[in-house]
Amino acid sequence: MDRFLYLTFDGLSRGAVYSAFALALVLIWRAARIVNFAQGAMAVATAYVAYSVASATGSYWIGFVVAIVGGLVLGAVVERVVMRFVDHSSPLNGVVVALGLVLIIQGVLGMIYGNNFRPAEAPFSRDAFQVGGVALLSRYDLFVFAAVGAVVVLLTLLFTRTSTGLRMRAAAFAPDVSRLLGVPVGGMLTLGWALAAAVGSLAGMLVIPTELGLHPNAMDLLFISAFTAAVLGGLDSPIGAVVGGLVVGLLLAYVSGYLGATVAPMAVLILLVVVLLGRPDGLFSRAKARTA
């Protein structure tokens, strides 16, 4: 039972980060109806910038803020300079361009910083609190929950309580009609990419200290887990992304704890296949209206 409780809390902590990254994928989908396969590489790029700033200033928090702001800028630049000129008549075009961006970003990071793992320190202790002799959550885990919870609340308010959130969804679903109604479709797409990249940067800053450290490919496995979480919950559902992330986190914790860490990636891929075959729209997808 002690082991089960430890794995449960560890899985929830991991799952909170997957939820944040899945939210970034959901944001892009809601804003542009595309899955951004370059999200992980973009997050690593901003994490490297944060590492450089923190090393120069001696302040983790300055680097943390720079990473989030850098994510906003990078997302806007990618949409304005690259994705805006992609022919979206076929969904594969955006996927191919995004995969090309992954190779470019990882190659540039490797040339600048090298391909060795760089240690990334956490801002709070990762030593877990002991309750009845059972290790539960650490101060850093609590920070992760607080950060992800704040993002969920802010995004929920954005999409349910503001006209900007409504315009973003309208620009994604019906761009031509939205233009006729005076909605700045291009600006809404740019905003969606910027917000998604900022949330992805946050997820990167939260997860990298818990892994081996900074590396150009540091977010590859995280992207697979977060993508599985987004698909599990439904690419159009922020709540689904949160629930999906927690489910994937628990799955990875239990499989790693009881079957071994080498089996965990396979378990995520099996879950992804099962979801795509059984309910490809996700568990929290809304029923589609009949058209005939």
VMD Tcl script that draws the C-alpha trace (Angstrom):
set ca {
  {0.00 0.00 0.00}
  {2.88 2.42 0.80}
  {4.34 1.84 -2.66}
  {0.94 2.31 -4.29}
  {0.39 5.64 -2.51}
  {3.86 6.86 -3.46}
  {3.33 5.92 -7.11}
  {-0.10 7.55 -7.11}
  {1.18 10.92 -5.89}
  {4.21 10.69 -8.17}
  {1.90 9.95 -11.11}
  {-0.35 12.89 -10.29}
  {2.65 15.21 -10.14}
  {3.90 13.92 -13.49}
  {0.41 14.03 -14.91}
  {0.01 17.70 -14.01}
  {2.91 18.53 -16.34}
  {1.44 16.36 -19.09}
  {-1.83 18.22 -18.59}
  {-0.11 21.57 -19.11}
  {1.58 20.38 -22.29}
  {-1.64 18.78 -23.54}
  {-3.37 22.12 -22.93}
  {-0.83 23.74 -25.26}
  {-1.76 21.22 -27.97}
  {-5.46 21.86 -27.34}
  {-4.91 25.61 -27.62}
  {-3.32 25.22 -31.05}
  {-6.10 22.88 -32.16}
  {-8.83 25.24 -31.01}
  {-7.13 28.23 -32.61}
  {-5.89 26.77 -35.90}
  {-7.28 23.19 -36.19}
  {-3.76 21.77 -36.40}
  {-1.61 19.59 -34.14}
  {1.71 21.34 -33.59}
  {4.31 18.57 -33.60}
  {7.01 21.21 -33.05}
  {5.61 22.14 -29.63}
  {8.19 20.11 -27.73}
  {11.17 21.51 -29.65}
  {9.85 25.05 -29.19}
  {9.57 24.46 -25.43}
  {13.15 23.19 -25.27}
  {14.36 26.27 -27.15}
  {12.81 28.61 -24.58}
  {14.17 26.43 -21.76}
  {17.68 26.88 -23.14}
  {17.13 30.65 -23.25}
  {15.96 30.52 -19.63}
  {19.07 28.48 -18.73}
  {21.32 31.11 -20.33}
  {19.54 33.99 -18.61}
  {19.52 32.24 -15.22}
  {23.25 31.46 -15.55}
  {24.01 35.09 -16.44}
  {21.84 36.67 -13.74}
  {22.00 34.02 -11.04}
  {18.20 34.10 -10.72}
  {16.01 31.12 -11.62}
  {12.89 33.28 -11.59}
  {14.20 35.76 -14.13}
  {14.97 32.83 -16.42}
  {11.51 31.38 -15.73}
  {9.77 34.62 -16.75}
  {12.00 34.95 -19.82}
  {11.04 31.40 -20.87}
  {7.31 32.20 -20.73}
  {7.74 35.51 -22.57}
  {10.06 33.80 -25.04}
  {7.37 31.20 -25.68}
  {4.85 33.95 -26.48}
  {7.27 35.56 -28.94}
  {8.40 32.28 -30.52}
  {4.83 31.08 -31.01}
  {3.83 34.34 -32.67}
  {6.91 34.29 -34.93}
  {6.34 30.67 -35.99}
  {2.73 31.43 -36.93}
  {3.54 34.69 -38.72}
  {6.67 33.58 -40.55}
  {6.07 29.88 -41.19}
  {2.61 28.43 -40.56}
  {0.67 31.30 -42.13}
  {2.11 30.40 -45.53}
  {1.39 26.67 -45.30}
  {-1.29 25.33 -47.63}
  {-3.92 23.96 -45.25}
  {-5.95 22.19 -47.91}
  {-4.39 18.97 -46.59}
  {-3.79 18.42 -42.86}
  {-0.52 16.65 -43.68}
  {1.06 19.86 -44.96}
  {1.07 21.43 -41.52}
  {2.36 18.20 -39.96}
  {5.30 17.99 -42.40}
  {6.23 21.64 -41.83}
  {6.04 21.19 -38.05}
  {8.29 18.12 -38.22}
  {10.72 20.16 -40.32}
  {10.70 22.82 -37.61}
  {11.57 20.16 -35.04}
  {14.68 19.16 -36.99}
  {15.73 22.78 -37.52}
  {15.25 23.81 -33.88}
  {16.98 20.73 -32.50}
  {19.86 21.14 -34.96}
  {20.37 24.81 -34.06}
  {20.24 24.06 -30.33}
  {22.79 21.28 -30.79}
  {25.15 23.62 -32.64}
  {24.86 26.37 -30.02}
  {24.71 24.40 -26.77}
  {26.03 20.97 -27.77}
  {24.35 17.59 -27.34}
  {25.37 16.91 -23.76}
  {22.81 16.94 -20.97}
  {22.98 20.12 -18.90}
  {21.77 19.98 -15.29}
  {18.62 21.99 -14.58}
  {17.96 22.84 -10.95}
  {14.46 22.98 -9.47}
  {13.49 26.19 -7.60}
  {12.16 24.19 -4.63}
  {13.21 21.05 -2.80}
  {12.25 17.76 -4.45}
  {12.44 15.85 -1.16}
  {8.97 14.44 -0.51}
  {7.07 15.08 2.69}
  {6.71 11.97 4.85}
  {3.25 11.12 6.20}
  {3.09 7.95 8.26}
  {6.40 6.87 6.77}
  {5.07 7.24 3.20}
  {6.72 9.71 0.81}
  {3.97 11.83 -0.79}
  {4.53 15.23 -2.37}
  {7.52 17.58 -2.36}
  {7.56 21.37 -2.34}
  {8.35 21.25 -6.04}
  {5.34 19.00 -6.68}
  {3.12 21.55 -4.93}
  {4.61 24.29 -7.10}
  {3.83 22.24 -10.21}
  {0.20 21.73 -9.14}
  {-0.18 25.44 -8.37}
  {1.30 26.53 -11.71}
  {-0.78 24.11 -13.78}
  {-3.92 24.95 -11.79}
  {-3.40 28.66 -12.45}
  {-3.03 27.97 -16.19}
  {-6.22 25.90 -16.26}
  {-8.20 28.60 -14.47}
  {-6.88 31.39 -16.69}
  {-7.53 29.49 -19.91}
  {-11.01 28.52 -18.75}
  {-11.81 32.16 -18.04}
  {-10.35 33.16 -21.40}
  {-12.52 30.80 -23.42}
  {-15.72 31.02 -21.38}
  {-15.80 34.58 -20.04}
  {-14.11 36.78 -22.65}
  {-14.93 37.91 -26.16}
  {-11.33 37.21 -27.17}
  {-11.77 33.48 -26.49}
  {-14.96 33.46 -28.56}
  {-13.20 35.24 -31.42}
  {-10.34 32.72 -31.32}
  {-12.75 29.80 -31.69}
  {-14.77 31.57 -34.38}
  {-11.59 32.31 -36.34}
  {-10.65 28.63 -36.22}
  {-14.06 27.15 -37.10}
  {-15.34 29.67 -39.66}
  {-12.59 32.09 -40.74}
  {-14.47 33.49 -43.75}
  {-17.63 34.23 -41.80}
  {-15.55 35.65 -38.95}
  {-13.86 38.09 -41.31}
  {-17.24 39.29 -42.53}
  {-18.21 39.90 -38.90}
  {-15.09 41.98 -38.28}
  {-13.03 39.40 -36.40}
  {-9.26 39.83 -37.03}
  {-8.70 36.20 -37.98}
  {-4.96 36.54 -38.53}
  {-4.49 38.18 -35.15}
  {-6.53 35.49 -33.40}
  {-4.44 32.74 -34.98}
  {-1.24 34.48 -33.91}
  {-2.60 34.87 -30.38}
  {-3.51 31.19 -30.23}
  {-0.02 30.11 -31.29}
  {1.58 32.54 -28.85}
  {-0.49 31.34 -25.88}
  {0.08 27.70 -26.76}
  {3.84 28.20 -27.01}
  {3.86 30.02 -23.65}
  {1.97 27.16 -21.96}
  {4.33 24.67 -23.63}
  {7.30 26.64 -22.32}
  {5.82 26.51 -18.82}
  {5.43 22.73 -19.10}
  {9.03 22.43 -20.26}
  {10.32 24.50 -17.35}
  {8.32 22.32 -14.96}
  {9.36 18.92 -16.30}
  {13.02 19.37 -17.29}
  {14.31 19.59 -13.67}
  {12.65 16.23 -12.97}
  {14.35 14.48 -15.89}
  {17.99 14.13 -16.95}
  {18.28 17.86 -17.69}
  {18.47 20.09 -20.74}
  {19.07 18.45 -24.13}
  {17.84 19.29 -27.65}
  {15.71 16.13 -27.55}
  {14.64 16.50 -23.92}
  {10.93 16.91 -24.72}
  {10.49 14.10 -27.27}
  {9.06 11.52 -24.87}
  {7.07 14.19 -23.04}
  {5.46 15.22 -26.31}
  {4.31 11.65 -26.97}
  {2.79 11.41 -23.48}
  {1.15 14.84 -23.75}
  {-0.18 14.09 -27.23}
  {-1.68 10.86 -25.90}
  {-3.26 12.85 -23.05}
  {-4.74 15.40 -25.47}
  {-6.15 12.67 -27.73}
  {-7.49 10.75 -24.75}
  {-9.39 13.75 -23.43}
  {-10.29 15.22 -26.81}
  {-8.31 17.80 -28.78}
  {-11.09 20.35 -28.42}
  {-11.52 19.92 -24.66}
  {-9.30 21.74 -22.12}
  {-10.87 19.72 -19.30}
  {-10.18 16.57 -21.29}
  {-6.52 17.59 -21.61}
  {-6.24 17.95 -17.83}
  {-7.94 14.63 -17.11}
  {-6.00 12.90 -19.88}
  {-2.71 14.21 -18.53}
  {-3.46 12.91 -15.04}
  {-4.49 9.51 -16.43}
  {-1.30 9.22 -18.49}
  {0.80 10.31 -15.50}
  {-0.76 7.65 -13.30}
  {-0.36 5.02 -16.02}
  {3.35 5.80 -16.42}
  {3.91 5.79 -12.66}
  {2.18 2.44 -12.11}
  {3.80 0.76 -15.11}
  {7.26 2.09 -14.20}
  {6.83 1.13 -10.54}
  {5.49 -2.38 -11.05}
  {6.76 -3.46 -14.48}
  {9.86 -1.35 -15.05}
  {10.69 2.02 -16.63}
  {11.54 0.45 -19.99}
  {7.94 -0.72 -20.41}
  {6.36 2.68 -19.69}
  {6.77 4.23 -23.19}
  {5.18 1.14 -24.72}
  {2.21 1.45 -22.34}
  {1.62 5.05 -23.52}
  {1.71 4.00 -27.18}
  {-0.71 1.14 -26.50}
  {-3.09 3.57 -24.77}
  {-2.84 5.95 -27.76}
  {-3.68 3.15 -30.21}
  {-6.61 1.97 -28.10}
  {-8.05 5.49 -27.90}
  {-7.63 6.13 -31.62}
  {-9.36 2.85 -32.45}
  {-12.12 3.06 -29.85}
  {-12.88 6.77 -29.48}
  {-10.74 8.90 -31.79}
  {-12.57 12.13 -30.85}
  {-11.61 11.68 -27.19}
  {-13.51 10.88 -24.02}
  {-14.73 14.46 -23.56}
  {-15.66 15.17 -27.17}
  {-19.11 16.52 -27.81}
  {-21.60 14.65 -29.91}
  {-21.64 15.90 -33.48}
  {-24.83 17.24 -34.93}
  {-26.36 15.28 -37.76}
  {-26.00 16.89 -41.16}
  {-28.26 14.58 -43.16}
}
mol new
graphics top color blue
foreach p $ca { graphics top sphere $p radius 0.5 }
foreach p [lrange $ca 0 end-1] q [lrange $ca 1 end] { graphics top cylinder $p $q radius 0.2 }
display resetview
